[in-house]
């Protein structure tokens, strides 16, 4: 593995472009062919046999889970990246396919629509069912405003976790780094909870996930601030500036209200961008002076998210293109 890592060149911008195209043309692969699903299955099987007490033993087992699952995902990624660098062609396409499985932009977009349509039709039961694709909270008793808020929050938070972070990690460390990020994020999603069962077993993954998302969450929030202004530009430059300023101010004021050190940044920025109150009952309220969200706010959140992610993709591709140009003799 060390030998392979030494021979890896910088990531290639063509791989990012191809991966983005694959994501929007074909979406997610079937579960039977999805590496993230395979990793999730492995995590479930290992977790069933892992000790959950005493704390020190459970914590050590949590570190072991990261090591085993990362090894399973990173080693094939190293091989693919090395072959892609040597031979290009089909191997470069395979690298793009592998990178695509680490992020889910198109799926995020369609997940928001899955809740928006029944909400508009006042079918709250269907909207609550659709929301389960996006959030882990109990959706059974959520009102229409809380359902809309949850969708908007999830679009903002997952813009970082599901797109900006894996692509950004790829830009910095190539396919192996993107694979490692997706493993850690999946572990955090499955066992990173403050419960009696997972408090210590899931803590290593939760802390590492927090660390890996420090920069992506803040970058995503900044891009949402910019996207908020672009979204309002048809109303005039003054309206665009006001929208971006409000998004920035709410982000600065409310980002620390969430339990996560990262999620509050993009969510608070989106609350300010839309001028809506985003509340998770008994946990936090972002932009408490904003109006209650309605289903009509969901398409706007989707559009702002798409603009922010387009800015991120453009920045990453430009950076890699610049790096590739500099490395040429």
Number of C-alpha atoms within 10 A of each C-alpha: 10 7 7 13 14 9 13 19 16 17 21 21 19 15 23 24 16 18 24 22 14 18 22 14 10 9 17 18 13 9 10 8 11 15 19 18 15 14 19 18 12 15 20 15 11 15 19 9 9 17 19 21 16 10 14 13 15 22 22 16 23 26 16 16 24 19 14 13 19 20 17 15 21 20 17 15 22 23 19 21 28 22 19 23 19 14 10 14 11 11 18 22 17 19 27 26 19 22 26 27 23 24 26 20 22 18 16 23 18 13 19 24 19 20 27 24 16 18 24 14 11 13 13 19 15 15 25 22 15 23 25 15 14 19 13 9 10 10 18 12 11 18 12 20 16 20 26 26 25 25 27 28 27 22 27 30 24 24 28 29 26 19 23 26 27 30 30 21 21 25 21 15 15 23 30 24 22 27 29 25 25 26 29 25 23 20 25 20 16 17 23 23 16 12 10 10 14 21 19 27 30 28 22 25 26 26 13 15 23 19 13 19 22 16 16 23 27 20 20 29 30 20 23 34 27 24 27 32 26 21 20 19 15 10 11 11 13 11 16 19 18 15 25 24 19 21 30 23 17 22 27 14 14 21 23 17 16 18 11 12 15 25 26 26 31 32 32 33 36 34 30 28 30 21 21 22 22 28 21 17 9 6 9 16 17 27 25 16 10 14 13 17 23 17 22 12 19 24 15 16 25 20 16 27 29 20 19 26 21 15 17 19 19 14 13 21 20 13 14 20 16 12 15 15 10 9 10 6 4
